[in-house]
Amino acid sequence: MVYTFSTRNSNKILKRKNVNLNKKLTRNKLLRLILIVLVIAGSYFYDKHTNSIQTEYAGSSLEYAISNRLSNSQVQGNGIVIAVLPDDNDGSRHQKFLVKLTDGHTILIAHNIDLAPRIEVIRKGDRVTFNGEYEWNEKGGVVHWTHHDPQNKHPHGWLEHLGQRYQ
């Protein structure tokens, strides 16, 4: 049996394969470019959305939340520590202390020390500034979420004490 090799036919086949290969490469490049653009656009709109949420929440006043018995309100405020309480070690650990606000209300701060550093030296009479989520109750309310959200689904909170931020 004798095989013949035709250069003309093999060149046509190679050209056809190269054209198909170039089309695949171009299509893959285009799909990658579209994916990159979508990721960048998604990141931009996600950041814009979370920043607007934080701005919206930050606009809520603590006094308004207390007087209207609101819960799930992102608030910011400051006050004087009137009592340092034992840590709550059930479930997520929380550092707890009572703060008297300038308007006379008293609130509990529950700071998650599994997600944020504890304030090591906090004493009665210290000034604390906070940003977190307020939950109303008959005793005056609780501010929690005074830490970063590792999943970035909730506005980040924090505590400030003696010039240091804890989040």
FITORRO-686411 format. One record per residue (C-alpha): residue number from 1; residue in one letter; x, y, z. Coordinates in nm, 2 decimals, always signed. Layout:
N
+-----+--------+--------+--------+--------+
| num | residu |     xx |     yy |     zz |
+-----+--------+--------+--------+--------+
| NUM |      A |      X |      Y |      Z |
...
+-----+--------+--------+--------+--------+
This chain:
167
+-----+--------+--------+--------+--------+
| num | residu |     xx |     yy |     zz |
+-----+--------+--------+--------+--------+
|   1 |      M |  +0.00 |  +0.00 |  +0.00 |
|   2 |      V |  +0.13 |  +0.34 |  -0.10 |
|   3 |      Y |  +0.04 |  +0.67 |  +0.07 |
|   4 |      T |  +0.06 |  +0.99 |  -0.11 |
|   5 |      F |  +0.10 |  +1.32 |  +0.06 |
|   6 |      S |  -0.05 |  +1.62 |  -0.10 |
|   7 |      T |  +0.09 |  +1.95 |  +0.02 |
|   8 |      R |  -0.20 |  +2.14 |  -0.13 |
|   9 |      N |  -0.47 |  +1.96 |  +0.08 |
|  10 |      S |  -0.26 |  +1.96 |  +0.40 |
|  11 |      N |  -0.21 |  +2.34 |  +0.37 |
|  12 |      K |  -0.58 |  +2.39 |  +0.34 |
|  13 |      I |  -0.65 |  +2.17 |  +0.64 |
|  14 |      L |  -0.38 |  +2.35 |  +0.84 |
|  15 |      K |  -0.52 |  +2.69 |  +0.74 |
|  16 |      R |  -0.87 |  +2.58 |  +0.84 |
|  17 |      K |  -0.75 |  +2.46 |  +1.18 |
|  18 |      N |  -0.56 |  +2.78 |  +1.23 |
|  19 |      V |  -0.87 |  +2.99 |  +1.15 |
|  20 |      N |  -1.07 |  +2.78 |  +1.40 |
|  21 |      L |  -0.80 |  +2.80 |  +1.66 |
|  22 |      N |  -0.78 |  +3.18 |  +1.61 |
|  23 |      K |  -1.16 |  +3.21 |  +1.65 |
|  24 |      K |  -1.14 |  +3.01 |  +1.98 |
|  25 |      L |  -0.86 |  +3.22 |  +2.11 |
|  26 |      T |  -1.04 |  +3.54 |  +2.02 |
|  27 |      R |  -1.36 |  +3.41 |  +2.18 |
|  28 |      N |  -1.17 |  +3.31 |  +2.50 |
|  29 |      K |  -1.00 |  +3.65 |  +2.52 |
|  30 |      L |  -1.34 |  +3.82 |  +2.47 |
|  31 |      L |  -1.50 |  +3.61 |  +2.74 |
|  32 |      R |  -1.21 |  +3.69 |  +2.98 |
|  33 |      L |  -1.24 |  +4.06 |  +2.91 |
|  34 |      I |  -1.62 |  +4.05 |  +2.97 |
|  35 |      L |  -1.56 |  +3.86 |  +3.30 |
|  36 |      I |  -1.30 |  +4.11 |  +3.41 |
|  37 |      V |  -1.53 |  +4.41 |  +3.33 |
|  38 |      L |  -1.82 |  +4.24 |  +3.52 |
|  39 |      V |  -1.60 |  +4.18 |  +3.83 |
|  40 |      I |  -1.48 |  +4.53 |  +3.83 |
|  41 |      A |  -1.83 |  +4.67 |  +3.79 |
|  42 |      G |  -1.97 |  +4.44 |  +4.05 |
|  43 |      S |  -1.69 |  +4.55 |  +4.30 |
|  44 |      Y |  -1.76 |  +4.92 |  +4.23 |
|  45 |      F |  -2.14 |  +4.89 |  +4.28 |
|  46 |      Y |  -2.09 |  +4.67 |  +4.59 |
|  47 |      D |  -1.86 |  +4.92 |  +4.75 |
|  48 |      K |  -2.09 |  +5.21 |  +4.65 |
|  49 |      H |  -2.39 |  +5.02 |  +4.80 |
|  50 |      T |  -2.22 |  +4.93 |  +5.13 |
|  51 |      N |  -2.09 |  +5.28 |  +5.17 |
|  52 |      S |  -2.44 |  +5.42 |  +5.11 |
|  53 |      I |  -2.57 |  +5.18 |  +5.37 |
|  54 |      Q |  -2.31 |  +5.29 |  +5.62 |
|  55 |      T |  -2.39 |  +5.66 |  +5.55 |
|  56 |      E |  -2.76 |  +5.59 |  +5.59 |
|  57 |      Y |  -2.71 |  +5.41 |  +5.92 |
|  58 |      A |  -2.47 |  +5.67 |  +6.05 |
|  59 |      G |  -2.74 |  +5.93 |  +5.99 |
|  60 |      S |  -2.96 |  +5.77 |  +6.26 |
|  61 |      S |  -2.91 |  +5.94 |  +6.59 |
|  62 |      L |  -2.88 |  +5.74 |  +6.91 |
|  63 |      E |  -3.12 |  +5.98 |  +7.09 |
|  64 |      Y |  -3.38 |  +5.92 |  +6.82 |
|  65 |      A |  -3.34 |  +5.54 |  +6.84 |
|  66 |      I |  -3.38 |  +5.55 |  +7.22 |
|  67 |      S |  -3.68 |  +5.79 |  +7.23 |
|  68 |      N |  -3.86 |  +5.59 |  +6.96 |
|  69 |      R |  -3.77 |  +5.25 |  +7.10 |
|  70 |      L |  -3.60 |  +5.14 |  +6.78 |
|  71 |      S |  -3.39 |  +4.83 |  +6.73 |
|  72 |      N |  -3.15 |  +4.73 |  +6.45 |
|  73 |      S |  -3.04 |  +5.09 |  +6.42 |
|  74 |      Q |  -2.67 |  +5.17 |  +6.34 |
|  75 |      V |  -2.58 |  +5.45 |  +6.58 |
|  76 |      Q |  -2.28 |  +5.65 |  +6.70 |
|  77 |      G |  -2.23 |  +5.81 |  +7.04 |
|  78 |      N |  -2.02 |  +5.86 |  +7.34 |
|  79 |      G |  -2.05 |  +5.86 |  +7.72 |
|  80 |      I |  -1.89 |  +5.78 |  +8.05 |
|  81 |      V |  -1.84 |  +5.43 |  +8.18 |
|  82 |      I |  -2.04 |  +5.39 |  +8.50 |
|  83 |      A |  -1.98 |  +5.01 |  +8.55 |
|  84 |      V |  -1.75 |  +4.75 |  +8.41 |
|  85 |      L |  -1.94 |  +4.41 |  +8.41 |
|  86 |      P |  -1.80 |  +4.06 |  +8.39 |
|  87 |      D |  -1.75 |  +3.92 |  +8.04 |
|  88 |      D |  -2.03 |  +3.72 |  +7.88 |
|  89 |      N |  -1.86 |  +3.39 |  +7.78 |
|  90 |      D |  -2.17 |  +3.20 |  +7.66 |
|  91 |      G |  -2.14 |  +3.16 |  +7.28 |
|  92 |      S |  -1.95 |  +3.45 |  +7.13 |
|  93 |      R |  -1.75 |  +3.62 |  +7.41 |
|  94 |      H |  -1.85 |  +3.98 |  +7.48 |
|  95 |      Q |  -1.69 |  +4.24 |  +7.70 |
|  96 |      K |  -1.97 |  +4.44 |  +7.87 |
|  97 |      F |  -1.99 |  +4.77 |  +8.04 |
|  98 |      L |  -2.25 |  +5.04 |  +8.11 |
|  99 |      V |  -2.22 |  +5.38 |  +7.96 |
| 100 |      K |  -2.41 |  +5.70 |  +8.07 |
| 101 |      L |  -2.48 |  +5.93 |  +7.78 |
| 102 |      T |  -2.48 |  +6.31 |  +7.80 |
| 103 |      D |  -2.87 |  +6.31 |  +7.79 |
| 104 |      G |  -2.88 |  +6.09 |  +8.10 |
| 105 |      H |  -2.97 |  +5.76 |  +7.94 |
| 106 |      T |  -2.77 |  +5.45 |  +8.03 |
| 107 |      I |  -2.69 |  +5.18 |  +7.77 |
| 108 |      L |  -2.51 |  +4.85 |  +7.78 |
| 109 |      I |  -2.21 |  +4.81 |  +7.54 |
| 110 |      A |  -2.16 |  +4.44 |  +7.44 |
| 111 |      H |  -1.83 |  +4.42 |  +7.25 |
| 112 |      N |  -1.76 |  +4.09 |  +7.07 |
| 113 |      I |  -1.40 |  +4.00 |  +7.18 |
| 114 |      D |  -1.39 |  +3.70 |  +6.95 |
| 115 |      L |  -1.40 |  +3.94 |  +6.65 |
| 116 |      A |  -1.23 |  +4.25 |  +6.79 |
| 117 |      P |  -0.96 |  +4.31 |  +7.06 |
| 118 |      R |  -1.09 |  +4.38 |  +7.41 |
| 119 |      I |  -1.02 |  +4.71 |  +7.58 |
| 120 |      E |  -0.77 |  +4.58 |  +7.83 |
| 121 |      V |  -0.78 |  +4.87 |  +8.08 |
| 122 |      I |  -1.12 |  +5.02 |  +8.10 |
| 123 |      R |  -1.24 |  +5.18 |  +8.42 |
| 124 |      K |  -1.54 |  +5.35 |  +8.57 |
| 125 |      G |  -1.52 |  +5.72 |  +8.47 |
| 126 |      D |  -1.35 |  +5.66 |  +8.13 |
| 127 |      R |  -1.50 |  +5.82 |  +7.82 |
| 128 |      V |  -1.59 |  +5.58 |  +7.54 |
| 129 |      T |  -1.70 |  +5.66 |  +7.19 |
| 130 |      F |  -1.88 |  +5.39 |  +7.00 |
| 131 |      N |  -2.04 |  +5.30 |  +6.67 |
| 132 |      G |  -2.26 |  +4.99 |  +6.66 |
| 133 |      E |  -2.61 |  +4.86 |  +6.63 |
| 134 |      Y |  -2.86 |  +4.97 |  +6.89 |
| 135 |      E |  -3.13 |  +4.74 |  +7.03 |
| 136 |      W |  -3.39 |  +4.90 |  +7.25 |
| 137 |      N |  -3.50 |  +4.73 |  +7.58 |
| 138 |      E |  -3.67 |  +4.85 |  +7.90 |
| 139 |      K |  -3.33 |  +4.91 |  +8.08 |
| 140 |      G |  -3.21 |  +5.16 |  +7.82 |
| 141 |      G |  -3.08 |  +4.94 |  +7.54 |
| 142 |      V |  -2.78 |  +4.76 |  +7.41 |
| 143 |      V |  -2.52 |  +4.86 |  +7.15 |
| 144 |      H |  -2.35 |  +4.56 |  +6.99 |
| 145 |      W |  -2.18 |  +4.50 |  +6.65 |
| 146 |      T |  -1.90 |  +4.73 |  +6.78 |
| 147 |      H |  -1.65 |  +4.53 |  +6.56 |
| 148 |      H |  -1.58 |  +4.47 |  +6.19 |
| 149 |      D |  -1.80 |  +4.23 |  +6.00 |
| 150 |      P |  -1.58 |  +3.96 |  +5.86 |
| 151 |      Q |  -1.84 |  +3.89 |  +5.59 |
| 152 |      N |  -1.89 |  +4.26 |  +5.50 |
| 153 |      K |  -2.27 |  +4.22 |  +5.51 |
| 154 |      H |  -2.32 |  +4.46 |  +5.80 |
| 155 |      P |  -2.18 |  +4.81 |  +5.87 |
| 156 |      H |  -1.86 |  +4.79 |  +6.06 |
| 157 |      G |  -1.87 |  +4.91 |  +6.42 |
| 158 |      W |  -1.60 |  +5.01 |  +6.66 |
| 159 |      L |  -1.51 |  +5.14 |  +7.01 |
| 160 |      E |  -1.27 |  +5.42 |  +7.09 |
| 161 |      H |  -1.10 |  +5.45 |  +7.42 |
| 162 |      L |  -0.81 |  +5.67 |  +7.52 |
| 163 |      G |  -0.74 |  +5.75 |  +7.15 |
| 164 |      Q |  -0.73 |  +5.39 |  +7.04 |
| 165 |      R |  -0.99 |  +5.23 |  +6.81 |
| 166 |      Y |  -1.10 |  +4.87 |  +6.87 |
| 167 |      Q |  -1.28 |  +4.70 |  +6.58 |
+-----+--------+--------+--------+--------+
